[in-house]
Every structure is written in C-alpha cells, then in structure tokens.
C-alpha cells in the first residue's frame, strides 16, 4: 500500500506517494522540521536540509569509528 505525504513550501504544495512504513517515519521526521498544515519558507527548507545532512555526517563519523574499532580487534 502507499500513503500520500504532503508539504507546502513557498506556497507550492508537494504530494508524494510513499510506502506506508516509510511514510509514517517520514511524517514523524517532517513534523520536527516543518509546519505540516501551513506554508513553509525556503529558509526553513534549507535549514532542515542542512540539519539532516549534519545528522548524516555525525552518523557516518560514528560508523567509521565503530568500523575502525572492529577492524582493530581482528
């Protein structure tokens, strides 16, 4: 099944069809960064993009540290 996720940015509405499980996860994440029932400025979109990329950077850094630890134990 699919589920529609909608977000309004700069007065343009974007509807995305997603798998149910991912849609629920994405809605939870979008709710942290955006106003789901109102317009969002481009500035808010850019801030969310930078924030998510920083989270990705931190996760990759931790993964590299874990992998280095595991490789060192072999």
ABEGO torsion letter per residue (X at the ends): XBBBBBBBBGGBBBBBBBBAAAAAAAAAAAAAABBAABBBBAAAAAAAAAAAAAAAAAAAAAAAAAAAAAAAAX
